[in-house]
Amino acid sequence: MLGDAEILSRFMLVEGGHDDHNTIRGMFTKVAFHLDKLENTRELSLALTALEEAHMWANRAIAVDRRNKRLMERELREKMESEK
């Protein structure tokens, strides 16, 4: 068992973080708390490791999506300005 403090440190909400990131963190935290009720086994350890990896990739996907949207918006603005 990891315990509450360890789970919160691994999946902690970030003050001032983007809402999408904090939503994802909240979801992963709930899953981790649920898993933490299970007997401490190798499978549990692997599940928690996989959960942390999935959490990392989910946050990366959000960051890339936000970046791509900003780039598209900038390209659109530049195109509109060049057409004036």
WOGI-V799699 format. One line per field, one symbol per residue. psi: psi as a letter, one per 30 degrees, with the letter a starting at -180 (. if undefined). burial: I if it has 16 or more other C-alpha atoms within 10 Angstrom, else O. A space follows every 10 residues. Layout:
BEGIN
psi=???
burial=???
END
This chain:
BEGIN
psi=keleeeeeee gkkkkglkee eeeeeeeeee eeeeefflkj leeeeeeeee eeeeeeeeee eeeeeeeeee eeeeeeeeee eff.
burial=OOOOOOIIOO IOIOOOOOOO IIOIIIOIIO OIIOIIOOOO OOOOOOOIOO IIOOIOOIIO OOOOOOOOOO OOOOOOOOOO OOOO
END
